[in-house]
Structures are given as C-alpha cells and as structure tokens.
C-alpha cells in the first residue's frame, strides 16, 4: 500500500541547489511529491521554507526516502521523539541505525530538541539522559542507546554563503587557471578572521611541503601565530628534520636542486639523531635540532600529532603507530575550537581529517593535483575550497601576505 508523509525544509533552498536535489531524489526513488506551501525568502538574508507531501510505494520505501532527504535538511512536519535501541554487543548496532553526516544535527528527546555533540560524518548517535553525541562504530558498547531510523531528527545543511570573505567565486569548482596571489589574499583574510574571533587553525601537511622548499615559510606562519596544531605523518617530520640537519630532502640539496653524495642516508641520519635524543622535544632542548617546522612547533608551543603508516622508516619516537590511537588524537586536537583547516599536499591525511570535521569548519586544500580536492568533496567535505598550485609557492605568498599584515 502507498505511504505518505508531509515534510518541511528551510534555508537558502534555491541558490544552494537543495530544492532541485530534493525533487530529483523523490523521483529517483520512484515516489511523488506535492508542494503544499512554498515561502520564498524576499531578501538575500531571508531563508525560504517549503512543505511537501511525499507519497511512496510502501512504508519501507517511504522510510528509505525520508532517510535520503535528511541530508538536505528535510524533516517530517509532525514532531516525534527519536527511536533509540540498545546495542546488542560492543561495536555492533541495530540494522536500521542512523548514519550521521557532518551537518549540524538536533534530536528530539522527551519533547525537547537537543544538539548532537562532536558532529562528524560516518558515525552513529548515542543518547543518554539529556545528551546526544556522535560516536564511531568501534566505540559503541553493549547497551548504548543508538538512534535508529529518521524519526525525531533535524539536520541543518551548511548553505553556501553569498560572500565567504570573497571566496564565493572559488568554491564552485577546482581550477588551476586562477592566479595564486588572488587565492592567497582571500585565504589570508580568512585566517585573520578566524584568529580575530578566537578560533584555532589546524594544518594538515605532507612531506611535499619540505620537498618544494616550503618549510621555511611554514615555519614563519608558526612564528606569526597562525598555526595552532599540526597534523601529519612521520614523513613530514623526518624530511623537515633532515633538511634542518643536512640541508637536503630525500638526499636532494634544496638550494642547488641536485643530489648530494651519500645523500640517500640523510633521512636515516635524521631519525638516528632524534632516537639518540629520545624525542623531537628533547632534540630541541639539547640543541640538536635548531630550525625547521618541528623545531618551531616545540619553541612556539604548537600541538602536533604524527600518525604512522606501514611505509614509515624508523619511525620517529614521537610517531603514533597505533592507528586507532592516532585517529583519536587527531579528533581530540580538532575538537579544541578549530575553526579552519589548511591542508597542504597530503591526500590521505587530508581525507582522514575531512571525515572528522563538522561542515561548519572551513577547509582549504592546496595541492598540485586537482583530483585531491575533488576526492575531498566527493567524500562529503563539501565545504572544501581548492587551490591547485605548487604548495611551496603557495606558502611563500601566504607567509609574505600575513607577515606584511602583521607589520602594519
């Protein structure tokens, strides 16, 4: 038997493309819609509101449709509390669990709407008392009350701002045809705005930062106070320390652009030096390490987390080789009022961090490969702004722009 439900959605529905997406999804799932009421915002700032009556072939089909429409901010007109059922055992939830998005979410508990904490994508929502939080499947314990279905849920998508600090023209696509200087100016303005409002900036960086000659400019950003946390792999730290100790990166003299004799062993020399000191911090304290990104992190009190992988040499004693522990440390660092993330040529770490972020955290991804930015957006990090350029050149311009602003 056909099943029906009346839903509503609010926001900048037309210019965000959400209205057409809602209608397309209804048709795609072999259902029908009837517009009951549509109030269009009359100004730039005023939101629109739509009521639609949906008819699906069956109750099951309607449930699937409502689940799909949740990500566009649709919710039933009739209000009801969430359905929460206990997890049968650790790391195992009921089959109809609600899978979270990175959008701001509220749940209705005992007649009250409560905001879900620790918002992120690809998690479940666990409720207890008067609170609700996102939790990774691996962290669910037997008996935890897990939200199931779509009842009692409100999701608020992040609608594109009309002018995101002049970034609106950049946020629609990824292109290498824009001048780096123009992009850098807007990113610098965004970073100053975040710091002015008391927010923190996290940088996810790959070893390409060092290979392209960007280490000195990255270090300058740290000294200027525009970096609050660094999230990276073992390679960034190793090659940064190699450059600080030997002037090479992967055995290449960065000043001359040519390999040096026996340069292939320099990254192992760097690891050995840190092993002898006991840690990066001890190496700085003892005067073994006197420059570079990791040196500036220690001297300026910038938090850093190094997450290991199967290909790491060494690794450094500071590198966290337990993957789950590293993920938790990344998430904890990002949860400390991080309002902007700058991703510098690190696809795997960048995508990993993107999965941990709520949609309202600004993300700027800089990479010579446009596919990296595309992958972030395809995996749900739609707030990502992409800059396709050499990361060393980008950091040079950014350090110059922020440095000159600080001087004035």
ABEGO torsion letter per residue (X at the ends): XBBBBBBBBBEBAAAAGAAAAAAAAAAAAGBBBBBABBBBBABAABBBBBBBBBBBABAAAAAAAAAAAAAAGBBBABBBBBBBBBBABBGBBBAABBBBBABBBBBBBGGBBBBBBGBBBGBBBBBBEABBBBBBAAABBBGBBBBBEABGBBBBBBBBBABBGGAAAAAABBBAABBAAAAAAAAAAAAAAAAAAGBBBBBBBBAAAAAAGAAAAAAAAAAAGABABBBBBAAAAAAAAAAAAAGBBGGBBAAAGBBBBGAAAAAAAAAAAAAAAGBAAAAAAAGABABEAAAAAAAAGBBBBBBBBAABBOBBAABBABAAAAAAAAAAAAABGBABBBBBGBAAAAAAAAAABBAABBBBBBBABAAAAAAAAAAGBAABBBBBBBAAAAAAAAAAAAAAAAAX
